[in-house]
């Protein structure tokens, strides 16, 4: 069963990361094969929660684009010591125009094309055998053999059928002779103890000859082919590694993207490509005609349903489920899926309900993680997005995790306010979300603090960075919301050109950098809708 990735959004916060972990655990208990992944670096608050409950940080998922390992490909390759005859037959059977060559450890050694085989057959004029007995027996369809050596090296001598029994030819222990009949030359060869005798036309041997063969340990094979056919195809017994081939071969790796491969193949116009991994192991061959068949990566989206906030390559993947508490975006799927969307303050509240529905017990550490997600997204219930269902779920989870809800809640929220060692750019992008209105792009970043002073003392630098982001990424409005977790007030810093838009959105005159939005903690309910509506009139 292929693994399904359970993922939060691109700017991982505590609710999305813990939600992905807790939902993955639930799905695995239900019999699926899933793994929680993150799409970016986790923040200090999330790190605090994971350490608190002895949970490793999920692995990073770069994208879900289709890779060549997902594409139907054939495990076609031949060993460099396979006979040319065997390789030809294999390629003919599977209608291949080429095939990779490997050694005994499956290391890639090259590629041979059907054109190269044909050229070898047509242009080769002198046969020298450097092969083994199994290859010879296969190429010549041997019906009977007497074998005493595995390796056969030498130049075959074709014995003229017109030679009489008394005719003498020069033979030695390395001679390889092809005989068309059981004549006196055969007996000479036995006496000289030649390397190999090839008898054609399925000629029978007498018992005396068989005795000499065994006594002198002389290799003899008998083929049904006549002498001319034997002479013509014996060269095919040589290993494929001796064929003259193009030394440069275009290989692909299993982790290459299909889109990149198709672009490359369209330029090169090749039909087959060896698949060779990073260790030099050949995994087979990819034919361009097979690239229409591939297995999509499967994903479950948590805490988001907007493609722009999700993993790269989402359009190439199969979304099998979404669990979210945000407004429904422009996402689409090719088939019906389970889509659980509720108006609650935290995605973990929905996941808690899923555990109850499936009657699956929640482990202590998972309960602690889910509780952390609820506390984070509701700001310990201070956010207007908080519902009674969030409070009920949090109380139950705190009991399972054996935690004092308020005490742990303050610890968690305070762990996330530190910006030590972070640049202004990194602070803005700690929790940065973009939105598309009818005729504009907007972005709202949010950070939490226990004192606005550290930001107030450096306002020009923040404004400069926001102006740069607005210009580079074509945002009409990009602002940083700094939320005080003690007072539940937020302070807004914005790009200069957004001033009139924010005045209209918040219905104020003369808005300034660091303007206080009293009793405002929710970006989702109290900030974004006000900004969006002025661009959608």
Secondary structure, 3 states (H helix, E strand, C coil): CCCEEEECCCCCCHHHHHHHHHHHHHHHHCCCCEEEEECCCCCHHHHHHHHHCCCCCCEECCECCCEHHHECCECCCEECCCEHHHHHHHHHHCCCCEEEEECCCCEEEEEEEHHHHHHHHHHCCCCCEEEEHHHHHHHCCEEEEECCCCEEEECEEECCCCCCCCCCCCCCCCCEEEECCCCHHHHHHHHHCCCEEEECCCCCCCHHHHHHHHHHCCEEEEECCCHHHHHHHHHHHCEHHHCCCCCCCCEECCCCEHHHHHHHHHHHCCCEEEEECCCCEEEEEEEHHHCCCECCCEEEEECCCCHHHCCECHHHCEEEEEEECCCCCCCCCCCCCEEEECCCCCHHHHHHHHHHHHCCCCCHHHHHHHHHHHHHHHCCCCCCCCCHHHHHHHHHHHHHHCCCHHHHHHHHHHHCCCCCCCCHHHHHHHHEEEEECCCCEEEEEEEEECCCHHHHCCHHHHHHHHHHHHHHHCCCEEEEEEEECCCCCEEEEECHHHHHHHHHHHCCCCCCCCEEECCCCCHHHHHHHHHHHHHCC
